[in-house]
Amino acid sequence: MGHAMVDKLLQSAESNGITRSTVYSASKQWQKIVGFYEKYSFKMWFVQMYR
């Protein structure tokens, strides 16, 4: 379901002239989230750590 949603969102954005996107997410399973979005050519550029 997640892939279908992102596919539709990116297609809609492109058809409206939007060529850049930013994704924010918070999860203990960040590796899975990064892997998911890397399939759509997203690159990680920010890391925030806490204690």
Secondary structure per residue as TSV (DSSP state, phi and psi in degrees):
chain	resnum	aa	ss	phi	psi
A	1	M	-	360.0	-39.1
A	2	G	H	-61.0	-42.1
A	3	H	H	-64.6	-41.6
A	4	A	H	-62.2	-40.4
A	5	M	H	-66.3	-46.5
A	6	V	H	-66.8	-40.3
A	7	D	H	-55.5	-50.0
A	8	K	H	-63.4	-43.7
A	9	L	H	-62.6	-46.1
A	10	L	H	-67.8	-37.5
A	11	Q	H	-63.6	-44.4
A	12	S	H	-64.0	-42.8
A	13	A	H	-61.3	-47.6
A	14	E	H	-61.3	-39.9
A	15	S	H	-67.3	-17.7
A	16	N	T	-102.6	14.2
A	17	G	T	82.6	8.3
A	18	I	-	-88.0	122.1
A	19	T	-	-114.8	-7.1
A	20	R	-	-126.0	145.1
A	21	S	-	-140.4	151.6
A	22	T	-	-128.2	136.8
A	23	V	-	-119.1	130.6
A	24	Y	-	-116.6	138.1
A	25	S	-	-153.5	150.5
A	26	A	-	-133.1	120.9
A	27	S	-	-163.6	149.1
A	28	K	T	-70.4	-18.4
A	29	Q	T	-98.8	47.9
A	30	W	H	-61.4	-30.1
A	31	Q	H	-62.9	-39.7
A	32	K	H	-66.6	-39.6
A	33	I	H	-65.8	-44.7
A	34	V	H	-60.1	-46.3
A	35	G	H	-59.2	-40.9
A	36	F	H	-59.7	-50.9
A	37	Y	H	-75.6	-25.9
A	38	E	H	-62.7	-28.3
A	39	K	T	-63.7	-20.2
A	40	Y	T	-102.7	17.3
A	41	S	T	70.9	17.2
A	42	F	-	-74.8	146.8
A	43	K	-	-120.1	141.7
A	44	M	-	-78.7	131.1
A	45	W	-	-130.8	0.2
A	46	F	-	-144.2	134.5
A	47	V	-	-129.7	131.1
A	48	Q	-	-121.3	130.5
A	49	M	-	-118.7	154.6
A	50	Y	-	-143.3	168.5
A	51	R	-	-142.0	360.0
